[in-house]
Amino acid sequence: MLRVISCAVLLALAVPGCATVPPGEAPASSGTRSPLGSPFADERYASPGAPLIIDRGDLALGTTVTFERLPSANEIYDVQQVYGLSRVVIALPAWPDEFAALEALKLAPADVDVAVLLPGYPPSRGAAEIWNLLGAPVRIIILAEGPPPGPAVIADLNTMRNLERVIAEMDQPSRAGFERLQRPLSFRKVVR
């Protein structure tokens, strides 16, 4: 039972593969084990996968559907048929470069929380501006490494209407470079 509880905690931390291990069975080893013998020291638990967002204030029973790419219009329709749908999380591997790729998000139901996780800073002003054309209630969260490369990037971020938060992965958290950011800023430190 402890393995199941640990698995639930690790899901909240976006660890892949955890839900695929049946209760009562140890995960198959790939050869890398901790000296303490933790089953979660296995290599397949080392890299982040599809994230699971947990909101402490949300006590309702609900289902989160996660995409690791932009869903199509058919997939948005299909996801509405999921029992207890409360949240759709879209964790993108890169910033979309054209608006047509985002149009299916307009079809998301209004009563469902849609969160888009974008990696790094926008590669161009256009990449940031296409999110303003969407017109759908989509929360955007950016996870980037280090401070922004310059003040123009911060200006681009400030133009994004649905940008909810920037999370900067840094060894030493510092607001240097973020002084003009008009959105909440968080820091993340990954210990490997």
Secondary structure, DSSP 8 states (H G I E B T S, - for coil): -HHHHHHHHHHHTT-TTGGGS-TT------S---TT--GGGSGGGSS--S-----TT--S--EEEEESS---HHHHHHHTTSTTEEEEEEE-SS---SGGGGGGGGGS-TTSEEEEEEESS-SSHHHHHGGGG--S-EEEEEEEESS-SSHHHHHHHHT-TTEEEEEEE-SS---TT-TT--S-EEEE----
